[in-house]
Amino acid sequence: MDLTTLIGLIVGIALVVNGITIEKLGNFADAPSLLIVVGGTLAAIIASYPLSILMDIPKHMMVLFRGKKYNVPALVEQIVDLAMVARQNGLLALEEKAEEIKDPFFKQGVLMIVDANDPDKVRVVLERELENMMTRHDQAAGLYEKGSAYAPAFGMIGTLVGLINMLKGMNLDGGGGASSLGQDMSVALITTFYGSALSNMFFHPIAKKLRIRQDEEELYCSTIIEGIIAIQAGENPKYLREHLLASLKQSKQKKLLAAGAGKGASGGEE
């Protein structure tokens, strides 16, 4: 489980509250300002996205806290094992192995080469599936990026509302009207504060974390595609491991390649 988003949010709120000081915290509580910023932002998001995407918000929260799901080094070793089986017993031998694969994208790719599909067709189908997957993830992250843009905008709207009411209530002839200046000025300033806080402490961090998870899944699926095509082409498992690990850090590559070399020596890898 990855709690960094929650920890960051709590720490950010705590630091802001500490900067305000507890005794002055009441000065920053204003219901009209909150309604303008939060209500306006949510209304704009609802107006911008269809219900099908909005209903996936609970899933987005699960993605934030589930931790890193995609283990590329473990995937590479699994692909190398499949390559060894294919070189020794042929592609049809992978049909039984495919039943042990839990990831549907990986399983689909293995079954396609077992069915002797053309390599170009296999790549096109898998890349199209990956593209559709990334489009859905773009929409999910885009929802929070929109929220990050809408919140400060509604903060500015609240500022304008407060300033207009304040100016309307001013009486330069000395006939009164100063009683509402404090409330109007409060709305003018606090809405900007609410909008900035909501954008930078909530929407933007969520969008960034979803983008990171998207990049992890894209790398994982791209590795699957390259591995599947290489298995179908009969690539040497040792070369295949080096090729698929190229996307990782150099230090991690060396460690994994050394472990793979030891495994190959003991297991008779070609």
TIDRENFI-285959 format. One record per residue (C-alpha): residue number from 1; residue in one letter; x, y, z. Coordinates in steps of 0.05 Angstrom, whole numbers, plus 5000, padded with zeros to 4 digits. Each point is the difference from the previous one (the first is absolute). Layout:
% residues N
+-----+------+------+------+------+
:  nr : rest :    X :    Y :    Z :
+-----+------+------+------+------+
: NUM :    a :    X :    Y :    Z :
...
+-----+------+------+------+------+
% end
This chain:
% residues 270
+-----+------+------+------+------+
:  nr : rest :    X :    Y :    Z :
+-----+------+------+------+------+
:   1 :    m : 5000 : 5000 : 5000 :
:   2 :    d : 5025 : 5069 : 4981 :
:   3 :    l : 4981 : 5053 : 5051 :
:   4 :    t : 5044 : 5056 : 4974 :
:   5 :    t : 4941 : 5039 : 4970 :
:   6 :    l : 4962 : 4997 : 5066 :
:   7 :    i : 5063 : 5017 : 5041 :
:   8 :    g : 5016 : 5059 : 4954 :
:   9 :    l : 4929 : 5027 : 5006 :
:  10 :    i : 5000 : 4994 : 5076 :
:  11 :    v : 5070 : 5031 : 5007 :
:  12 :    g : 4980 : 5057 : 4952 :
:  13 :    i : 4937 : 5016 : 5039 :
:  14 :    a : 5038 : 4997 : 5066 :
:  15 :    l : 5053 : 5048 : 4975 :
:  16 :    v : 4948 : 5050 : 4975 :
:  17 :    v : 4962 : 4996 : 5065 :
:  18 :    n : 5064 : 5010 : 5039 :
:  19 :    g : 5016 : 5061 : 4958 :
:  20 :    i : 4931 : 5029 : 5013 :
:  21 :    t : 5002 : 4981 : 5074 :
:  22 :    i : 4942 : 4965 : 5035 :
:  23 :    e : 4972 : 5062 : 5033 :
:  24 :    k : 4992 : 5036 : 4933 :
:  25 :    l : 4973 : 4939 : 4963 :
:  26 :    g : 4929 : 5026 : 5006 :
:  27 :    n : 5019 : 5059 : 4957 :
:  28 :    f : 5008 : 4952 : 4941 :
:  29 :    a : 4932 : 4966 : 5007 :
:  30 :    d : 4950 : 5031 : 4953 :
:  31 :    a : 4940 : 4960 : 4974 :
:  32 :    p : 4984 : 5044 : 4939 :
:  33 :    s : 5072 : 4997 : 4977 :
:  34 :    l : 5002 : 4924 : 5008 :
:  35 :    l : 4935 : 4992 : 4960 :
:  36 :    i : 5027 : 5044 : 4944 :
:  37 :    v : 5066 : 4963 : 4993 :
:  38 :    v : 4983 : 4927 : 5017 :
:  39 :    g : 4929 : 5002 : 4972 :
:  40 :    g : 5021 : 5037 : 4937 :
:  41 :    t : 5060 : 4954 : 4988 :
:  42 :    l : 4958 : 4937 : 5009 :
:  43 :    a : 4945 : 5028 : 4955 :
:  44 :    a : 5050 : 5016 : 4945 :
:  45 :    i : 5031 : 4930 : 5004 :
:  46 :    i : 4931 : 4968 : 4997 :
:  47 :    a : 4983 : 5043 : 4940 :
:  48 :    s : 5065 : 4981 : 4965 :
:  49 :    y : 4998 : 4924 : 5006 :
:  50 :    p : 4949 : 4946 : 4985 :
:  51 :    l : 4970 : 4958 : 5057 :
:  52 :    s : 5040 : 4939 : 4979 :
:  53 :    i : 5066 : 5035 : 5018 :
:  54 :    l : 4973 : 5033 : 5063 :
:  55 :    m : 4977 : 4932 : 5026 :
:  56 :    d : 5072 : 4975 : 4996 :
:  57 :    i : 5024 : 5050 : 5053 :
:  58 :    p : 5000 : 4946 : 5055 :
:  59 :    k : 5045 : 4958 : 4955 :
:  60 :    h : 5047 : 5059 : 4992 :
:  61 :    m : 5006 : 5004 : 5076 :
:  62 :    m : 5017 : 4925 : 5003 :
:  63 :    v : 5055 : 5011 : 4948 :
:  64 :    l : 5030 : 5055 : 5044 :
:  65 :    f : 5006 : 4955 : 5061 :
:  66 :    r : 5013 : 4931 : 4971 :
:  67 :    g : 5076 : 5010 : 4993 :
:  68 :    k : 5043 : 4980 : 4941 :
:  69 :    k : 4964 : 4944 : 4964 :
:  70 :    y : 5045 : 4987 : 4941 :
:  71 :    n : 5066 : 4964 : 5012 :
:  72 :    v : 5040 : 5006 : 4936 :
:  73 :    p : 5061 : 4957 : 5022 :
:  74 :    a : 4953 : 4943 : 5021 :
:  75 :    l : 4964 : 5007 : 4934 :
:  76 :    v : 5065 : 4996 : 4961 :
:  77 :    e : 5019 : 4936 : 5035 :
:  78 :    q : 4931 : 4971 : 4984 :
:  79 :    i : 5008 : 5019 : 4927 :
:  80 :    v : 5070 : 4969 : 4998 :
:  81 :    d : 4973 : 4935 : 5030 :
:  82 :    l : 4946 : 4999 : 4946 :
:  83 :    a : 5054 : 5012 : 4947 :
:  84 :    m : 5040 : 4941 : 5025 :
:  85 :    v : 4938 : 4955 : 4998 :
:  86 :    a : 4984 : 5024 : 4929 :
:  87 :    r : 5071 : 4987 : 4975 :
:  88 :    q : 5001 : 4930 : 5030 :
:  89 :    n : 4929 : 4976 : 4986 :
:  90 :    g : 4970 : 5048 : 4949 :
:  91 :    l : 4948 : 5055 : 5006 :
:  92 :    l : 4943 : 4950 : 5011 :
:  93 :    a : 5031 : 4982 : 5067 :
:  94 :    l : 4983 : 5070 : 5025 :
:  95 :    e : 4925 : 4986 : 4998 :
:  96 :    e : 5004 : 4964 : 5067 :
:  97 :    k : 5045 : 5055 : 5029 :
:  98 :    a : 4950 : 5053 : 4977 :
:  99 :    e : 4947 : 4972 : 5048 :
: 100 :    e : 5046 : 5017 : 5058 :
: 101 :    i : 5005 : 5073 : 4980 :
: 102 :    k : 4954 : 5046 : 5040 :
: 103 :    d : 5010 : 5064 : 4961 :
: 104 :    p : 4948 : 5000 : 4943 :
: 105 :    f : 5043 : 5043 : 4954 :
: 106 :    f : 5060 : 4953 : 5007 :
: 107 :    k : 4956 : 4939 : 4993 :
: 108 :    q : 4968 : 5027 : 4937 :
: 109 :    g : 5068 : 5012 : 4968 :
: 110 :    v : 5026 : 4930 : 5016 :
: 111 :    l : 4937 : 4967 : 4972 :
: 112 :    m : 5006 : 5041 : 4936 :
: 113 :    i : 5069 : 4973 : 4985 :
: 114 :    v : 4978 : 4930 : 5020 :
: 115 :    d : 4946 : 5006 : 4946 :
: 116 :    a : 5055 : 5017 : 4949 :
: 117 :    n : 4975 : 5070 : 4984 :
: 118 :    d : 5043 : 5044 : 4956 :
: 119 :    p : 5051 : 5039 : 5042 :
: 120 :    d : 4977 : 5066 : 4971 :
: 121 :    k : 4929 : 4984 : 5017 :
: 122 :    v : 5019 : 4981 : 5072 :
: 123 :    r : 5037 : 5066 : 5008 :
: 124 :    v : 4943 : 5042 : 4970 :
: 125 :    v : 4947 : 4967 : 5044 :
: 126 :    l : 5040 : 5006 : 5064 :
: 127 :    e : 5022 : 5072 : 4986 :
: 128 :    r : 4929 : 5020 : 4984 :
: 129 :    e : 4977 : 4969 : 5066 :
: 130 :    l : 5055 : 5038 : 5036 :
: 131 :    e : 4981 : 5064 : 4965 :
: 132 :    n : 4927 : 4992 : 5021 :
: 133 :    m : 5022 : 4986 : 5071 :
: 134 :    m : 5043 : 5063 : 5003 :
: 135 :    t : 4942 : 5041 : 4972 :
: 136 :    r : 4957 : 4978 : 5058 :
: 137 :    h : 5055 : 5017 : 5049 :
: 138 :    d : 5010 : 5068 : 4967 :
: 139 :    q : 4926 : 5015 : 5012 :
: 140 :    a : 5006 : 4980 : 5074 :
: 141 :    a : 5062 : 5043 : 5013 :
: 142 :    g : 4971 : 5056 : 4958 :
: 143 :    l : 4939 : 5004 : 5046 :
: 144 :    y : 5045 : 5021 : 5059 :
: 145 :    e : 5043 : 5045 : 4956 :
: 146 :    k : 4936 : 5036 : 4980 :
: 147 :    g : 4981 : 5005 : 5074 :
: 148 :    s : 5069 : 5030 : 5013 :
: 149 :    a : 4986 : 5054 : 4948 :
: 150 :    y : 4927 : 5012 : 5019 :
: 151 :    a : 5013 : 5011 : 5075 :
: 152 :    p : 5043 : 5063 : 4994 :
: 153 :    a : 4953 : 5026 : 4947 :
: 154 :    f : 4941 : 4995 : 5047 :
: 155 :    g : 5043 : 5030 : 5054 :
: 156 :    m : 5009 : 5060 : 4954 :
: 157 :    i : 4924 : 5002 : 4987 :
: 158 :    g : 4989 : 5002 : 5075 :
: 159 :    t : 5051 : 5056 : 5006 :
: 160 :    l : 4963 : 5040 : 4948 :
: 161 :    v : 4933 : 4987 : 5035 :
: 162 :    g : 5029 : 5025 : 5066 :
: 163 :    l : 5031 : 5062 : 4969 :
: 164 :    i : 4937 : 5019 : 4962 :
: 165 :    n : 4957 : 4993 : 5063 :
: 166 :    m : 5052 : 5039 : 5039 :
: 167 :    l : 5001 : 5057 : 4950 :
: 168 :    k : 4925 : 5001 : 4994 :
: 169 :    g : 4994 : 5005 : 5075 :
: 170 :    m : 5049 : 5058 : 5007 :
: 171 :    n : 4972 : 5069 : 5012 :
: 172 :    l : 5051 : 5054 : 4990 :
: 173 :    d : 4951 : 5053 : 5024 :
: 174 :    g : 5007 : 4974 : 5071 :
: 175 :    g : 4930 : 4973 : 5003 :
: 176 :    g : 5020 : 4931 : 5024 :
: 177 :    g : 5006 : 4934 : 4964 :
: 178 :    a : 5065 : 4981 : 5033 :
: 179 :    s : 4969 : 4945 : 5043 :
: 180 :    s : 5002 : 4948 : 4943 :
: 181 :    l : 5070 : 5018 : 4975 :
: 182 :    g : 5034 : 4948 : 5044 :
: 183 :    q : 4955 : 4943 : 4977 :
: 184 :    d : 5005 : 5020 : 4927 :
: 185 :    m : 5076 : 5008 : 5003 :
: 186 :    s : 5003 : 4932 : 5036 :
: 187 :    v : 4964 : 4966 : 4941 :
: 188 :    a : 5046 : 5037 : 4952 :
: 189 :    l : 5064 : 4975 : 5032 :
: 190 :    i : 4981 : 4932 : 5028 :
: 191 :    t : 4973 : 4973 : 4935 :
: 192 :    t : 5068 : 5010 : 4968 :
: 193 :    f : 5032 : 4963 : 5059 :
: 194 :    y : 4950 : 4943 : 4994 :
: 195 :    g : 5010 : 4994 : 4925 :
: 196 :    s : 5075 : 4998 : 5004 :
: 197 :    a : 4999 : 4950 : 5058 :
: 198 :    l : 4951 : 4954 : 4966 :
: 199 :    s : 5039 : 5001 : 4935 :
: 200 :    n : 5070 : 4990 : 5028 :
: 201 :    m : 4986 : 4955 : 5059 :
: 202 :    f : 4946 : 4955 : 4971 :
: 203 :    f : 4988 : 4999 : 4925 :
: 204 :    h : 5070 : 5010 : 4974 :
: 205 :    p : 5034 : 4946 : 5044 :
: 206 :    i : 4945 : 4949 : 4982 :
: 207 :    a : 5009 : 5015 : 4926 :
: 208 :    k : 5076 : 4992 : 5006 :
: 209 :    k : 4995 : 4934 : 5037 :
: 210 :    l : 4951 : 4973 : 4948 :
: 211 :    r : 5049 : 5020 : 4945 :
: 212 :    i : 5056 : 4963 : 5035 :
: 213 :    r : 4956 : 4938 : 5005 :
: 214 :    q : 4983 : 5008 : 4927 :
: 215 :    d : 5073 : 5003 : 4980 :
: 216 :    e : 5014 : 4937 : 5041 :
: 217 :    e : 4944 : 4962 : 4965 :
: 218 :    e : 5022 : 5025 : 4932 :
: 219 :    l : 5072 : 4976 : 5012 :
: 220 :    y : 4973 : 4932 : 5024 :
: 221 :    c : 4955 : 4990 : 4940 :
: 222 :    s : 5054 : 5024 : 4951 :
: 223 :    t : 5048 : 4949 : 5030 :
: 224 :    i : 4947 : 4946 : 4989 :
: 225 :    i : 4992 : 5020 : 4927 :
: 226 :    e : 5075 : 4999 : 4986 :
: 227 :    g : 5008 : 4934 : 5038 :
: 228 :    i : 4942 : 4966 : 4963 :
: 229 :    i : 5027 : 5021 : 4932 :
: 230 :    a : 5070 : 4977 : 5019 :
: 231 :    i : 4975 : 4932 : 5024 :
: 232 :    q : 4962 : 4991 : 4934 :
: 233 :    a : 5064 : 5018 : 4962 :
: 234 :    g : 5040 : 4948 : 5039 :
: 235 :    e : 5048 : 5050 : 5033 :
: 236 :    n : 5054 : 4974 : 5046 :
: 237 :    p : 4975 : 5004 : 5072 :
: 238 :    k : 5065 : 5032 : 5025 :
: 239 :    y : 4996 : 5055 : 4947 :
: 240 :    l : 4926 : 5008 : 5015 :
: 241 :    r : 5013 : 5013 : 5073 :
: 242 :    e : 5052 : 5053 : 4984 :
: 243 :    h : 4954 : 5033 : 4949 :
: 244 :    l : 4939 : 5003 : 5046 :
: 245 :    l : 5039 : 5025 : 5060 :
: 246 :    a : 5028 : 5059 : 4960 :
: 247 :    s : 4945 : 5045 : 5026 :
: 248 :    l : 5023 : 4993 : 5073 :
: 249 :    k : 5055 : 5038 : 5037 :
: 250 :    q : 5071 : 4977 : 4983 :
: 251 :    s : 5014 : 4978 : 5072 :
: 252 :    k : 4937 : 4958 : 5001 :
: 253 :    q : 5014 : 4972 : 4931 :
: 254 :    k : 5069 : 4975 : 5022 :
: 255 :    k : 4972 : 4967 : 5062 :
: 256 :    l : 4944 : 4965 : 4963 :
: 257 :    l : 5044 : 4979 : 4942 :
: 258 :    a : 5051 : 4970 : 5048 :
: 259 :    a : 4945 : 4961 : 5035 :
: 260 :    g : 4974 : 4978 : 4932 :
: 261 :    a : 5069 : 4977 : 4978 :
: 262 :    g : 5005 : 4957 : 5063 :
: 263 :    k : 4932 : 4971 : 4987 :
: 264 :    g : 5018 : 4986 : 4928 :
: 265 :    a : 5065 : 4964 : 5020 :
: 266 :    s : 4963 : 4955 : 5048 :
: 267 :    g : 4940 : 4989 : 4956 :
: 268 :    g : 5036 : 4988 : 4934 :
: 269 :    e : 4974 : 5062 : 4965 :
: 270 :    e : 5018 : 5005 : 4927 :
+-----+------+------+------+------+
% end
